[in-house]
């Protein structure tokens, strides 16, 4: 099964807990302002996305990007752009 890996004794264990731990460690160490990495009740995927967008917005504003739009949807709701930013004639 694609969502599991084999360990000694022929038992399977899911691969995703190690990934979640690694992602949380990454955010804690490299992205100031990342809150909630050690919460007992983990945040929903929506909350994680909102926190990530907040961190990304601060990251872009620091060197002078102007945030033009957030959560922009294309015609027909075929895709979303989380942050549209502008600086020095570059969108």
Secondary structure, DSSP 8 states (H G I E B T S, - for coil): -TTEEE-GGG-EEESHHHHHHHHHHHHHHH-TT---TT-SS---HHHHHHHHHHHHHHHHHHTT-EEEEEEEE-GGG--EEEEEEEBTTB-
